[in-house]
């Protein structure tokens, strides 16, 4: 085993990162024989990167067997998730009412209620699901490619993909498209689906009418086959059929878990607004503190403004404690070993070739626009090549205008891949290095036939 760069995100607060890292340690510790430091997160300028010591794919493989082995597993997770959503709404409403109407405002107790459920959501709906689905996706992409090649049906690849990647149920994004088509106003939908704005506990940017307006319903132009037709074409083995059977459930759950995470953060926004009032500060400042640090500050009535200021201006490391299941944040005298690991990881990834997996075929030339966060969406012009670490639902206005998508992360069930197939736009995912090797304004050819991005002099 060796340290690997796992993933990078922008605009996610330390509060959320601390919960995610706690979740990782919670499920990885029993699965990994080597009990050394398993994962740490580098945080700087509102950007975080996870580094992991055990092999992520092997961890995911074990989690599949525990949580995602059959469609019935996912059906059960769905039932449990529906109950959790009901609990979220009831509990958050009760606490919101209590904090606004009671003379004895127990912010600490309300926060502890939030923290308990948030950690459960981060454990299963963020990290367990992410590791398992990423590993499943890696296997399925290979298996599907082998079936298509073996049966000499490359010409039918698009219709096969459109069929096998049809989700079991509709998530919020599909609902929005249907409601726009039925004539419901954008203003009404902005209010109804505001919960999609972020899965970050403290930091978020509200959705607006332009975001909803980007959901032009996509007319189905690609033929969709029946399950029997797919089986007749691909002639799967027993193991391959098991993958085909569970695919619609995995694809649904991949997006639906995100609906749950975003809903929870949205419902508890009031809590961080109330804490900010109590501390006489902006709510975004709270996001520089870990879950435990916020709880300690509320309990001791001592606000760590010195820590907040330091982390605004300097990098820090979020990691586990040596002998207990607890997260710590290092922002002073950070051990040099972390920077050595980061440097070695980047060095091992250095390459000038931009190559990835084809999510939707096509070839197009255009100028690069790097998307780091929602704030960059407005700069994407018609025909731009949208390049991002990964894409999210709130990138959709830019994706409507872009001519093609290229991402560092993801596979053919990633958000970028699904949207590309809906919009019929060339898409290459899983390049690992596109945002590092390309810069705004570069003229490139996206060859989504071969999975290569070429700079044009």
N, C-alpha and C positions, 0 to 999 in steps of 0.2 A: 504494500500500500504506500501511497505517496500523496502529499497535499495536492488538491485540485481546486480550480476555480469553479464554483458551482453555478452561481447566477448573480446578476447585477440588476438593481432597480434604482429608480430615482424618485424623490419626493415621498419617501416612506419614513415615518418618524421612529425614533429610538424606542418609544413606548411599544410600538408594534413589533419591531425587530427583537426586542427582549422576549416577547411572548413567543415569537416564532422559534427563536433559538432554544428557549426552554422546551418547546414541543419537540424539537429535534433531539435534544439530549434525553428526553423522556422515553422516546421509542427506540433510539439508537443504542443506548447504553445496554439494554438486555440482549440486543442482537449482535453486538460487536465484542469479540473476545478481548481485543486490545482496549483497555479502559483508559488510555491516555486521552489527551484533549482531542475531541472528535470533530469539532467545528468551531470556527470563529467568524466574526463579521467585521469587516473594515468599514467604518462610517466616516465620510468626509464630504462637506458641502452638500448635504441632503442627498447624498448618493451612497448606497451600501452595496457591498459585495460579500457574498458568502464564500468561505473556503472550507473544504471538507477533507478529512483524512481517510475515512473508509471509502470504498468504491460505491458511488451513489447508485449505480445500476444493481449491484448485488443487494444493497439495502432494499431497493424497490422490489426486487424479485421476492424477497422474504415477505414484504408487506402485501404483495399481491396474494400470496398463499393464505395470509391471515384475513384480509379484508375484501379482496376483489376477485376471488377465484371464479365465481359463477354469477349469472344474472340475478339470482335470488339474493346474493349478498348485497348487490346494489339496490335492489328493490327494498330490502330491509333498511339500508342507509337512508333511502329516500323517505320512508315512513318515519324514521327517527328524526330526520331533518325537518319534516313538516311539523312534528310536535315541538321541535326546538324553536322553529319560527314563531309558533303560537306563544311559547313561553317568553321569547324575546320581547314580543309586542306587549304582553301583559305586564311583565316585570318592569320594563323601561317606562311604561306609562304610569305605573304606580309610583315609581321613584321620582319621576318628573313632577307629578302632582304633589308628592310629599315635600320635595325641596322647594317648590314655589309657594306652597300654602302653609307649611308648618313653621312655627316660630323657632322650633329646635331643629335646625338643619343639620342632619347627620351626614355630612359629605363623605366621611371616612367609611361608614357602613355602606352607603350607596356605591362608593368606589370599589369596595371589596366584593359587592355583588357583581359589578361589571367585570372585575378582574377574574373572578372564578370562571365565569362562562366564557370570557374572551380567551382564556388559556385553553379551555376545552376545544373551542373553535379553531384556534391556532394549531393545536395538536393534530386534530383529525382533518378538518376541512382545508387547512393550509398545507401542512407538511407531510403527514402520512399519505394523503391523497396525491399530493404533488409527486413524491418519490415513486409511489406505486404506478401512477398513470404514466409517468415518463418512462419507466422501465417497460411497462406493457406496450406503450407506443413504439419503442425501439424494436421490440420483438415483432409486433404486428406489421410494421412497415416492411421488415425483411420478409416475413411470411407472405404478405400480400404480393410483394414484388416477385417472389419465387413462383407463386401460383400463376401470376400473369405471364411470366416468361415461359414457364413449363407448358402452359396451355396455348401459347402463341396467340394471345389476345391483347397485344399492346394497342391495337387500333381501338379497342373498346375500353381503354383504361379510364377515360373521363367518366363514362357512364357507370363503370364498376365503382369508382371512387364516390360518385354522387349517391350511389345506392348504399354502399357499406358504411358510409359516414353520415347517414341520416340518423339523427338522435332519436332515442326512445320516446322522449317527451320534449316539449318546447320550453326553453328558458326565456328569461325576460327579453332578450334581444329579438327573438322570433315574435314574441307577443307585441312588441312595439311596432314591428313591420306590419303585422296584421291589423293593428288598430289604426295606423296611418292609412292603410288601404281602405278601412271601413269609414274613414272620414272624421275620426276623432282629432281635435285640434292639437297643434304642437304645444300650446301653452298648458293644456290639461295634462298632456303626457310628460312634460317637464316636471310638473309637480308630482305626478303619480310615480315616476321612475327616478326621482332625485336620489334614491337610495343607491343607485349604481355609481355614484360619483367616485367612491374610493373604498379600498379595503384597509386603509390606514386609519388607525384609531383617532388620531388628533388632526393630522394634516389632510386637507382636501381642497378641491376647487369645485364650486357648484356647477352643475350642468346647466346649460342655457338652451334657448330655442334653436340656435344654430346646430347644436348637437343632435337634437331630435329631428331637425329638418334633413339631416344627412341620411336618415333611414328611408331612402327611396325603396319601396318594396321591390324585391328582385323577382321578376317573372321566371318561372321554371322553364329554361330552354333546353336543359340536358335531360335526356330520357332517364327515368328511374325504373329499374327492373324489380321484379318480384324476388323474394328470397329464393324461391325454387329456381328461377332463371339464373341467379348468381351462382347457386350451387351447381347447376348444370354446366355453366361456363367454366368455373374455376376447378371443379372436381376435387374438392378438398379432402385431405386425410382426416382422420378423427380429431387429431390435435388442431389442425387448421380450421376445422368446422367449429371447434370450441371458441377459437378467436373470433370467427365471424359471428357466432351467436351472441357473444358478449359485447361486441363492438358498439352497437347502438346505445347500450347502457353506459359504457365507459365515456363515450362522446357526450352524452347528456350530462353525466355527473361531473365531468371536467368543468363545464360552464356553470352548472347549478350550484356547485359548492361555492363558486365565486359570488353568486347571488346571495347566499347565506352570509358570507363574510362581510360583504358590503352592506347588507341590511343591518347587521348587528352594529357596525360602526356608526351608521346613519342614525339608528334609534337612540344611541347613547351620546350623541353630539351635545345634548343639553348638559350632561354631567361635566364635560370639560369646559363648557362656557361658565358653569357655576363655580368651578374650581378657579378659573381665571379671574372671575369677579372677586372671589375670596382673597386671592393672592395679589389683586390689583395689577394684573399683567395681561398680555395678549394670550389667547388660548394656544396659539402656535408655539409659544415658548415652552409649554408643558411637554411638547413632543420631543424635547431634548433629554427627557428623563426616562429611565426605565420604569416598568410597572412597579417594581419594588421601591424605587426611589420616590415615586409619587405617593405611594402608600405611607412610607416613612415620614415624608414631609407633612402629610395630612395628620398623621398620628401625633407627631411632635410639634405641629404648628410652627415649623421652621422651614422656610422656603429656600432651597439651594440655588439662589440666583447666580452665585459664583460658578457653579457647575454648568448652568445653562449658558452663561456668557462664554465660558471656555469652549464648550462643544459647538457653539455657533461659529467660532473662529478657528478651531483646531480639530484634527482628526481624532478618532477614538477607536477602540477595539471592544466589541461585545463578545463575551465568551462564557464558558461554564466554570463553575468552581471545582476545585480538585476533588473534594471529598463529600460533596453534597449536591443535590439537584437544585441548583440555584444559579442565576445569571449575574455576572458582574460586568461593569463597564469601566475600562481602563482609559483614562484621558490625561494622565500625567505619568511621566517616566515609563512610557510604554516599552516593554522588552523588545530589543532589536530583532528577536527571532521572528516576530510577526512580519516585519518589513522584509526580512530575508525570504520568508515563504512567499510573500506577494511578488517579489522581484523574480524569484526562481520560477514561479508559476507563469508569469507573463513571458519570461524568456523561453520557456518550453513551448509556448503557444505561438511564438513569433513566426509568421509566414506571410508572404506577399500574395499568395493565391487565395482568392475569394471563391470558395466552392461550398455548395450546400445541397440540400435535398429539394427536389422539385415538388412544389405543392400544387401548382397549376401551370400548365405548359404555355409557352409563348415566347416571343422575343421582342424587345423594345429598347429604344435608346432615349436617354433623358438625363437631366441634371439631378444630382443627388441632393436630398434634403434630409439631414439627420434629425430624428425626433428623439429628444431626451425625456420629454415630459409633455403633459397636456398643454403647457404654455407654448410649445413649438408648433402645435397643430395649425395655427392660423397662418404660418409661413409657407405651408405646402401649396404649391400652385398646380394648376391643371397640367398633367403629364409629368410631374416630378417623380423621381424614383424615391419612394419613402424607405428610408433605412433606419432601423430601430433595433434596440436590444431585443425587445418583444413588443407586441401590440396589445392594446386593451380596448374595451368597448368605447371609451371616450376619445379614441383616436379616429373613430369612424368618419367624421367630417373630412379629415385629411385623406383617408383611404378612398373616399368617394372621388376626390380630385386627382389623386396619384395615378400614375400609369402602371406602376408595378410596386411590389413590396419585397424587401430583403431584410431578414432578421438574423441576429446572432443565435438566438435560442429557438427551441420549438421543433415540432415535427409536423406530420401531415394531419394531425388533429388539433394543432395549435390554433389560436384565435386568428392569426394572420392567414393561415392556410384555409380555414373555413370561409373567411370573408373573401379571400381570393377566388375560391370556387364559386361563391355566390355572385361575385361581381365580374367573373370571367377575366381576371387580370393576372398577368404573369407573376409568379411568386416563388422565391427561393428562401427556405428557412434553414436554421441550424448551421449557419456559416461560421459561427464562433468569433469571427473577427471583423465583420463588415463595418461596424461603427468605429473601429480603431484604424482601419486601413483606408477608409473613404472619408472625405470631408465635404462640407457644403459646397455645392457648385460644380463638383467633379462631373464631367460628361462620361457616362458609362453605358455599356450595353448589358442589359440583363438577358442572358441566354437561359431561359427557363425550359429549354429542351435538354441542355447538357448540365444544368445546375451550376453555371459559372457567371460571375460578374466580371466584366473586363473594363478597365479604364481606357478611354479613347483619348489619344494625345491631341 
